[in-house]
Amino acid sequence: MTIFDKTMRLIERTLDLRAARHQVIVSNIANEETPGYRSKDMRFQDALASAVQGRPGVSLIATHGRHLGVRGDAMARTAGRVVETGEGDLPLDANTVNLEIEMAKLSDNAMHYNTAATIMGARLRQLLGAIREGR
């Protein structure tokens, strides 16, 4: 038995994935002037939806040979996939980073992260209240 239910695990995983997406977006912004750099984005909505529904097929994407193996349920194994974003018309330096789009993605991701963190805080306060009432 665990005191953290499926919702808490989902929120925890969402926070982890949003933090990882933040790193990808920040990397795009940092490489805005790098010739030949292709912008990337992290796609994890489908994987998270599969984990919530308990469907198999959610797999861990290891980016380094020394990463730990898969353990636990589908929620813990949910991982995003970093993909290159649209080509469109390439400028002369072949860099696909659009600063306005990246800043909009960063803002949207921060909003979702803050919402999940607020929900997590409320759930932890509920738990703390239940513990204090049990005295």
Secondary structure, DSSP 8 states (H G I E B T S, - for coil): --SS-HHHHHHHHHHHHHHHHHHHHHHHHHTTT-TT---EEEE-HHHHHHHHHT-S------SSTTS----S-HHHH---EEEE----S--TT-----HHHHHHHHHHHHHHHHHHHHHHHHHHHHHHHHHHHT-
